[in-house]
Amino acid sequence: MIGTTPIVSILCVLAAAISPTAAPAQTTPAAPALPTISDDEIWNHFAKWAAELKPLPPGHDKNERNIILYYRDALVTEGVDKEEAIRRARRMNALRRGSVERERIFWNGSFKLGTGPAGPLRLLEEAIRKVKPGRSLDAGMGGGRNTIYLAANGWDSHGYDMSEEAITAAQAGAKEAGVAIATVLAEHAKFDFGDSQWDLILCSYCGMSPTDLHWSGVILKALKPGGLAIFQEFVATRPDWTKLSDTWKAFHILRLEDEDPGYIDTDWNPSLTNRTIMVVARKE
């Protein structure tokens, strides 16, 4: 006896606990895996969605949220789990960089949504404050905010872009502003910059790097003597200042700045990871 409980009773209880016929312990079922689809399916779905978007009227600014976020929300509305929708939207943003045609599809959708800020680039405003208007070119003009601003300030204003919807938006905006602009549908590599044709060439968030010696050479040739080159662009890493200065050594550099991530908050959505390079240079 142990206390008042017979030893045989204790043994019976232990035997029942380890018996094969005892009820199995309850386990928590594994969470179901999120459904995933291939890269081709992700891109094809986005391309179809972007093609079916209805363009917003001129002047309608939705810059507070870009097309990636709109697409994510559209996926959730279709019934895709939010975590998977985020993954697909991010993957789409990576996939669109794979070809010129994909970039065109991405930006066509973006400009239907009125992407980008409505006002002109502050760097442009400051750079031309005391400059006599002439013939200007806005490279990769997007929705035309800077092209229209230049025209409104007396410039013979031209611009080009690879996106059909960008050209449509720019011309609609110019009509609303009561100014005339000349536009061309073209990619950077296929646009004819010409020789001594421009008094100003603007490259604003258009994918042309201010550290690329090729583009500084093209611009130098295309500008008239005394013409201005104005660059503002995101860069992933801090540039080599010696190399950057060498890129523009054929010009008289009026302004050269490298701003920390998040410093520029007046254009597009402020980047918390990319730096911003600003260049104003004059052909002597």
N, C-alpha and C positions, 0 to 999 in steps of 0.2 A: 504493500500500500504506500502511495505517496500522497500524504494528506488523506483525503477520503476518496480519491479517484483510483479505481483499479488499473494496474499496469496494462492489462489486456485491452481495456477501453482506449487507452492512449495509442496503442499499436494499431488498433482498428481504424482510428481516425487518420493516422499517418499513411496507412495502406490505401485508404480511399483517396487521399490527396494525390498520390503518385500513380493511381490506377489508370490504365490506357482508356478506360471508359469514362474518366472524369471529363467534365465540360471544358473545352479549350479556353484559354485566357482571351479576352477581347483585345483586338489590335486596331489602331487607327488606320483607315485605308490611305494609301499614298495619293497625293494630289494628282489629278490628271495632268498630263503634259500639255503645254500650250500648243495649239495647232500651228505648224509652220508651213511655208510654201517656198518654192524655189525663187531664185533671183529673177528668172525670166517671168514668172508669174507676178512677182512684186512689181516689176517694171511695166509689164503689159497692163496690169490693173490701173496703175497710176496714169499711164498714157491715155487710156480710155476715159478715166475720170477727168483728167485735165482737158481733153478734147471736148467734153460735154459741158464744161463750165460756161456760164453766161457772163459776158463782159459787163463790168460795172460801168455806170455813166462817168464821163470825164470829171475829174476833181474829187471823186470819191476815194478818200484816203483810208486804207486799212493797214497802214504801216505797223500798227502795234502788234500785229500777228502775221507771220509770213505763211507762205503756201504749205510749208512742211507741217505746221500746226493745224492748218485747215484740213489737210489730207489726213492727218492722224485722227481728227475729230470725225471726219467722214467715215473712216474705217470703223470707229466705235459705233457710229449710227447704224452701220451695216451689220453690227452684231459681233465684231471682232473684239476679243478681250483687250482691255486698255494697254496692258503690258505688251501684248503682241502687236497692237497697233503702233505703239511707240517704236518697237523694233523695226517694223516694216517701213515706217516713215523715215527713220534714220538710214535704213539700208537703201531706200529709194534715193535719198540725198547723196549717198556715196555712188550709187549706180549711174546717176545722171551725168557724172563727170567722165564717163567712159567713152563718149563720142560727141562730136559736134551736134549731131541730130538729136541726141538725148538732151543736150543742153538747150537746144532750140525748143523742144517740147516742154521742158521744165519752165523756161522763161516765158513761153507763150501762156502757159497756165498762170504764172506769177503776174504778168501784166494784165491779164483779164481781171485779176483780183485787185488791181490798183496798187501793186507792191511799190515800195520805196517812198521816201518823203516827198511832200508836195513842194516845199520851198527849195531855192537854189543852194548849191554848195557854198558854205561860208568862205572857204578858201578862194573860190571864184569871185565872189563879191568883193573881197578885200584886194585881190590881185588886179582887178580891172577898174578900181575906183578912179584912178587918174589916167586911164589909158584911152586914147582915141579909138572909137569903134572902127572895126574893119571887117575882114572876112574870117569867120570862125568855123571850127570843126569840133563837134562833140563826138568822140570815138566811143562806140558802144553806148549810145545815148539813152538806152532804156526808155522810160516813159516820157522823156523829153523835157524834164523840169529845167535843166540847165540850158538846153537849146532854146526853149521858150524865153527864159530869162534874158539870154543874150539878145534875142530878137527884140524883146521889149526895151532893151537899152541901146538900140540903134545899130546892132551888129547885123551884117549879112550872114545869117545863122544857118549852118548846115549840120547834119548829123546822120549817123548810120547805126544800124543794129542788125543782129542776126535773127531777131524775133519779129515775125509779122505783126504780132499783137502789140509789141512795143511801138512799131511804126504807126499803127492805127491809133494807139493811145496818144502818141506825141502829136499827130496831126489833129486829133480831136481836141486836145488841150490847147494847141495853138489857135484853133478856130475860136474856142471859148475865150481865149485871152485877146483875140483880135489882132494877132500877129501872123506873119508868114514865115515858115521855115522850109528848108529843102531837106528831104530825107531820102536815104538809100537803104535798101535791104541788102546787107552784106556782112560777111565775117571779117574779123581783123585781117586775117592772112590774105583775103581776096579783095580788100578795098584798096583802091588806087589813091594813095595819099598825094601823089604828084610831086612836083618840084617847084619850090618857092611860090606856093599857092595860098598860104594861110597866114593871117596875122595872129591867130591864136589857135592852139590845139589843146583841147581838154580831154583828159583821161581820168574819169571819176568812177571808181569801183566797177571797172569794166573788164577786169581780168588781165590787163596789161601790167606787167611788173615794172616799177620805176627802177629796179636794179638790173633790168635787161638791156644790155648794150645794143641789141638789135633794134629795140624800139626807140631808144634815144637817137640812133643813127637815122632811122626812118623819119622821125620828127624833125631832126636838124635839116634834112634835105627838103622836107615839105614846107617848112616855115619860110616866110619872107625875112630878110634882114630886119632885126628889131622885133620879130615875132615872139610871142610868149608860149611856152609849154607849161601846162598846169597839170600836175599829177596828184591824185589822192587815192590810196589803195591800202587794203589790209595786207599784212605779211605775217607769216606764221612764226618767224623767229627774228630776233634783233639783227639788222643787217650789218655787214662790215662797212664801217663808215668810209674807209679808204676806197673800197671798191665802189661804193655808192657815189662818192665824189668823182672818181675816175669815169664813171658812167656818163656823168654830165659835164665833164671837163671842157668840152667844146663849146659850152654855153657860159653865159654869165649867170651864176646861181644867185638868185634874189632871196630865196627862202628854201631851207632844207630842215625838216623836222621829223623826228621819230617819237611818236607818242605811245605811252604805255597802254595796254589793254584797258578798255573801259573809259579812257580819257575823252575820246570823241563821242559825244552823246547827242549830236545834232543831225547826224546822218545815218540812215538805215537803223537797224537794231544794234545798239552798242555791243561790240564783241568783248567778252571777258577773257578771251584767250589769244586773240590776234592783235598785233601792234598795227598802228596806222602810220604810213609814210606820206609826207606831204612835200612836194617839190614845186617851186616856181622858178623857171629858168628862161633867160632871154637869149635869142640868137643874135650875136653881135655882127 
